[in-house]
Structures are given as C-alpha cells and as structure tokens.
Amino acid sequence: MGGNIFQPNVFVDISDYLEEKVDTGKIISVKRFPLLESDRVSDLICRTYVYLNFLFFEIISGLHNKSSLPSSTLKWEKTPYTKSRLWIGALQPNFTLRHIASNPELAYSQRVRNLDQLFLDSEEVLKQYPPDSKQSRLIIWPESVYPDAFFKSRSSRKRVLEWARLHRTAVLFTSVDWEQDAEGERYYGISVLVGPEGQILGRYNKIFLIPFGEILPFSDWFPGFADWMRNQIRNMSEFKSGTEYTVFRLQSASTLSAPVCFDIFSRDIVRNMTRNGAGLIANLSNLAWFGLTNATDSMEAFARWRAIENRVPVLFVSNNGSSVFIGADGKSLSPRLKLFETGFIVETVETGSHDSFFREHGEWIGPAYLVLMLLTVWLFRIGRRDFSRRNSESSSP
C-alpha cells in the first residue's frame, strides 16, 4: 500500500501494510524527495507516482533475491483518514401548492403545507434511526415545503432551532430571504442548514435563476416590457442570483452543499461546490408546477450526470417527487419515490468525493472537443482531396 506525508521542505512516499483503517499499517520503506517552490499539486502527484514505482521495484527486487521485507522506523503521526458516515432522512411530503400555483389545475396533491406537519413527518422518519447508532443525523426538507421566511419570521425560526436541538438532529431546508438596497428589496432563494445543537450553520443563495419564473431577463433595459410581463405572468418571482458556491460543514469530516432546484442544471455550480470540498450534494427541488409530466425524470437525469462528473453522491429530493439517492457512479443507492407519492428516503451514506478528471479540468473539455472536431474536419478534407487526386490519376490515360 502506498501513502505520503509532509515533512519540512520534503515530500515523503511511504510503502506500508494494508490495514482496515487507512494510514495505520506498519511502514515498510520510505522514499523522500524535495519540495520545490515552483511545485504545484499536479507536479507532486506525478512525482509521487514515480517514486512509488521506485519503491515497488526495490521491494520486489529484494524479494526476488530472497531478502526479507525491509522495516522502517518511521511512524504514522497524523490521525488516520476516515470517510464520514451520515444518517440521512429525506422527506417527500407531497404538499399541495395550489394557492400559489400559476395553474392550480396542475396541483394534484391535497396535503396542506404547514410547519406542524413537517415536524410530525420528520419525527416519523427519525423512528427509522438505529437506536444503537452513533452517527450524526440529518433531516432534509425539499424546496417550498417550509412555509415561512426563515430569517424574517422569528417565531418560526425559533421553533425550527428548538426542534433540531430537542431531537439532536440537523435540518436542511429551503426558504426565501430579502435585503434592502438602493434599488429596493432584493429577494433570494436560499438553502439553510441548522445544526443538532439548534445553531444556524450556514446558508446558500441560489445561483441559477429561471427566466420568467424567478427573473425577468433584461428588465433594466426594457422596463416597459418588464411591466407588461409582470401583468401577464401570475405569481412570477424576481430574485437576485447568489455568487458563492457554499459548502456546509456538519461535523469534522461531513461536508455538503445544497443547490436549489434548477441549480442542478448547471455543471459549473455543482463542480465548484465539490471543488470547494463538498462531499455530498443535496439538491432540494419542487416540481409540482409541472404536474404529471416527465419534468422530474429530466431533472433526475441531470442529477445523475452531476454525480458522475464529480464522483460525488447526490441526493435528489423533491416535494412532490421523484426523489432518489444517487451514488458517485450515477446508480441509485435507495428506492425511488414516485411522482406525487408521500414518503421518505432513509440512508446511511459515506460523504466524500473521489478523483474526478472533469472536476479538476472541466474547463478544458469544451475547447478539447472543438479542437477535435476541427481536426476531424481537416483530416476528412485532406482524405477527400487525396482520394479525388488518386481517382483522377487512375482515370487518366
């Protein structure tokens, strides 16, 4: 097994026995090489592989010459690396949004949205928590099911904080918020994480806004047209886009990000969240507006792509369905809750991402495809020209 550690101005490659816990096995042999001021992470990774190969050939050569395995006096000093395991209960409450739907005929559910029902549903989910488990607990409410503006409603906020503290359970959910500036009130769609001690651990401002649903394109340029559109589209919201790819830290090794609804369409949003350290992506959505259509299937497909691209688990949870837990390989880790079904998903998951070429070098993929396409066209034209020339030569007397 290979590993590495830092020492002052030195990078150390280590060969050790493979134990159940990473970086705890007895160290066999060590290779050291200097750190240069010009070194980048990619340089260290490449040089590490080279020196690991040196170690491998030295050890195998010794065994071939009937020598015993070497033994190093170096000891592990750092805390062994572990992936954090997190117990998650995700609700699909299937609340009706008839009172705010642009087309009430598409609101198939009859369950009334309210905070008391959310607490009751969450307590039912907590009954699935293993009594002998010591894992952290996280309850997730999808988009549009929390009925108040969290940071503006003191009484509602207090109830959520007290519920989290009473049940020693973190809660992740969405809400809205607004602030006053020189141009008036600016609204945000947000996700909020409340910790098990009843403390607010952070918020994320939604970045990807839907034209004519959450934002009016070019409204500053064409104010007359914007006013006309406001009169034509019922319940249209106008939000301000967030700018930060927020990562929540629930415990020392559990990190997650909570993109809201159509944020999952943007590969850059999820990519930057995982680059910032998110070990789990929880996409909180509400697709009730689309009724009995394939909108939720399309959204779920995007969630699977985001999981595969970034090699990170993705929880796709929606108010009215569908909802499913997706592994880093894009495959389902949980049963799938169907459209307009009331239920919940319970899973214990390892948070953390794997190596991903796309995550680290995604900005080069588009240009690389363009170059490849142009090269293909160029080669095709050369081949066609050569073929025409040979054809004409063969037909000449």
N, C-alpha and C positions, 0 to 999 in steps of 0.2 A: 504494500500500500504506500502511496506517495503523499507527502504533505509538505507544508512550508511554513516558516516563521520568519519574523523580522528580528534582526539584531542591529545595533548602531552601525549604519553605513554598509550593512551586509544583508543579503537575502540568503536564506538557508533552505536547501532542499533536503527532505527527510524521507527515508525508507523505514517503515515500521510494520509491526504485526497488525493485521486487521482485527480489531475488536468490534463488539456490538456498538459501542459508543465511539464516534469519530474522534481522532486525535487523542487516544488514550493508550494505544498499544505500545509495547516495548520497542524502542528505537534501535534499528539495526545499523544503519550507516547514514552519514551526513555529507552533503556537498555544499560548500559556501562559494558565493560569487559576489563581487562588489556591486553596490548600487551607484549608478552614475547620475549626475544632476540632470542630464538630458533624458533619463528614463521615463517612459510613460507606462501605464498599466499593461498595454499590449506588448511592450518590449519585455517586461518582466515575465509575462505569461509565456512568450516564445522561448526566452532563455531558461525558464523553469523546466519546460518540456525537454530542452536539450540536455540539461544537467540530470534530469530524471532518467534519461536514456543512458547517460554515463553511469549512473548508479546501478541501473539494471544490468548492464553488460559487466560491470565489475563484480557484482554479486553472483551472476550466472557463471562467469568465468571461474570464480573461486570455487563454486560448487562442482563445476566440470573438472577442476583439478583436485577434487576430493578434499577441499578445505571446508572447515565448518563456517557457519554463518557468522559474520562479524557482529560485534555488540558495541553500541555507543554508550558513552557516559552521559550524553545529553538527555535531559528530562523535559517532559511537557510542563510548561508553566501556565499556559492560558487555560481558561475554562473550556471544557470540551464543547464543541459545536453541537447544537441540537436544533432541530426544526420545532417550532412551537405548534402544539396541538390545541385546537379551539373548538368548543362545542357551540354549534350554531342552530338556532331555531328561527326559521324564516316563515312569516305568516303570509298567506294569500287570503285576506279577509273577505274579498269579493263584495266590497261596499258599493252601493249604488251612488252614482254621481249625477242623478237625474236633474237635480236642482241647479247644477252648473254646466250641464252638457249643452253644446251648441245644437245638438239634435237629440232631444230626450228619448226619441223612439229607439235609439241605439243602446240605451241603458237597461240591460236585461236583468241585472241583479235587483233584489228587493231589500238587502240588508242595509240598514241605516248607519251612516258613518257617525261614530261618537267615541270619545276617549274611554268611557267606561267599558264599552265593548272591546276596544283594543286591549285594555288591561285584562279582561276576562279571557280573551283568546290567548293572550301571552301566558297567562297562568296555566292554561290547559297545556300549552306547549312545554312549559317548564316541568310538568309531570313526567315528561319523557327523559329528563336528565337522570343519568345513573346515580343512585344515592351514594355509592362508594367512590364516585369520580372526584378528582381534584382539579379538573380542567376549568379554565375560565369559560364563562357563559356569555353568549351574545344573542340577544333577541333583535330581529330585523323586521321593521315595518316598511312596506313598499311605498312608492310615491302616492301622494294625495290622500292617504288614509288618516294621517294625523290632522285633526280638524282646525288647529289654531296656528297663529303666527308665533312660533316658539319664543323668540327673543322679545316679542312685544306683549305677549299675554303672560303676566306674572303668575296668575293663579294656575294656569295650565302648565307652565314651565315648572312650577313648584311641585305639582302632582307627579310629573314625569321623573323629576330628580328624586323625589321621595320613594316612588315605586322602584326605581333602579337600586337605591340604597337598601330598601327593605328586602328585596329579593336577591341582593348581591349579584346583580346581573347588568351587564352593559346593554344599552339600547341604541340602535342605529335607525334613523328615520329621516324623512324629508319634511321641509316646511318652506315658508316664504319669509323674506325679510326686506326691509327697505331703509333707505337713509335719505336725508335731505341734503341737496347741494344747490348751487347757484341756479341750476336749471329746473329745480323742483324735486319731487320724490323719485328716487331710483330704486326699482324693485329687483330682487334677486331670488332665483330658485336655489335652495340650499339643501345640503345633507348635513346632519348633526350627529355626533357620537357623544353619548352620555356614559360615563364610566360606572363601575359597580359600587363606587363609594358615593354616588349621587353627584359627581362633578362633571362639568362640561369639558370634554377632552379636545373638542375642535369642531370646525365647520368647514364646508367646502361650498364655494359658489359655482353654480352650473355654468359651463363654458359654451356648450353647443346649443344655440337657440334656434327654434324652428321659425322660419319666415311665415308671417301672417298668423302664427299661433302664439309665439312668445316675443316676437319682434317684428316691427314694420320696416322692411328694407328701404333705405334712402328717405326716411321720413323727414330728416332735416333738410334734404334737398328739395323735396316736393311736399310742403306742409299741407297744401290744399288737397292733394291726392290722399295724403295720410288721413286727414279728417274724414274724407269720403269713405275710406276703407274702414275706419273705426265705426261708422254708422252702418256699414254693410255686414260686418262680421260680429256676431254676438259673442260676448264674453272673451274677446281677444285680449290677451295679456301683452304687456310691453315691459320686458325685463332688460337688465343690464348684464352683459356677459362677465363671468369671472375671469381671472388671469392666472391663478395659481393651481398647480397640479398637486393638490393637498394629499398628504399621507397621514392617516391617524395611527397612533401607537396605543394599543390597548394594554399591552404588557411588554416586558423587555424584548421579547422575540416575536410578538404578534403585531404585524403592521398591515394595514388595509386602506384602500381608497374606495370611495362611494360615488362614482359617477352617476348622474341623474338621467334616467330615461334615454333620450336620443344622444347623450354623450357617448354611448357605446358605438354609435355610427362612426365616430372619429377615431381612427387608428392612432393619431398623434396624442390624443388626450390619454388614452389607456397606456400607450407606450411611455409617455413621460411620467405617468404615475408610477409605473413599475421601475423606471429608471431612478425615480426618487426613493425607491425602497419598498413599494407596496408588495406584500406577499400574498395578498388576496384582493380581488376586485369584486365588490358587491354592487351590482347595477340595480338601482331602485327605480321601478317603472310603473306606469299606469297606462294601459292601452284600451281602457273601457270605451274610449271615444270611437274606436274603430268597429265596435260590435263584433258580429260573427264573421270576421274576415280572416285572411291569412297574415295580417299585420304582425301578430305576435310570433308567428313562425319565422318571418323575415328578421325580426328583432333578435330572436333566439339564434338564428344563423350567424348574425353579426357577433353575438356574444361568444359563440364557439370560435370564430376566427380570431377574436381578440385573445382568447385563451391560448390558441395555438401559436399565434405570432409572438406572444410574450412569455410563453411557457409558464403560465401562472393560472391557478384555479380561479374560476369566475362563477359567482352566484348571480343568476338572472332571476329576480323576484319581482312579480307584478301584482297589482291589486286584484285584477280580475283574470289573471293567467295570460300565458302559461308561466310556470316557474320551474326551475331546474338548477341543480348544482352541476357545474361542468369542470372536469379536470383539466390539467395543463396540456393534455393531449387532445382536448376537444371532445372527449367522450363523457357521457353522463355519469355522475357519481351518485345520483339519487333518483328516485322515481320522479316522473314529470307530472306536475299538477296541470290539469287541462283548463281550457278556456271557460270562464265563469263557473269555476269549481271553488268551493270553500274548503280550505285545508291548510296544511303547513308542511314544511320540509325540516327534518332534523338530521343533522350530520355532524360527525366529529372529523375535522379536517386538519391537515398539516398546512400551515401557511408558509409561504416561501416560493420563490420563483427559481427556475432552472436557467442554465445558459441559453441564450437566445441570440442568434445572429441578427434577426430582424430588430430586436430591441436595441442592440448596440450599433447597428449600421443601417437602419431602415431608411435613412435619408439618401443612401446611395442606390437603393433598389430601383426607383423610378428612372434616374439617369442611366443606370446599367441596362435596363430594358430598352430605353431609347437608343443607346449605342448599339445594342444587339440587333434591334430592328433595322437600323440604318446599315449596319454591317451586312445583314442578311439581304437587304435590297441591293446593296452594292455588289455582293457576290453573285446574286441572281442575275444582275445586269451583265456582269463580266462573263458569267457562264453562258448567258443567252447570246452575247456578242460572239464568243468563241465558237459556239455551236453554229451560228449563222455563217461565220467565216469558213469553217470546215465544210459546211454543207455546200457553200458556193464553190469552194475549191474542188470538191468531189464532183460537182456537176459541170465543171469547166472541161472543154475538150483537151 
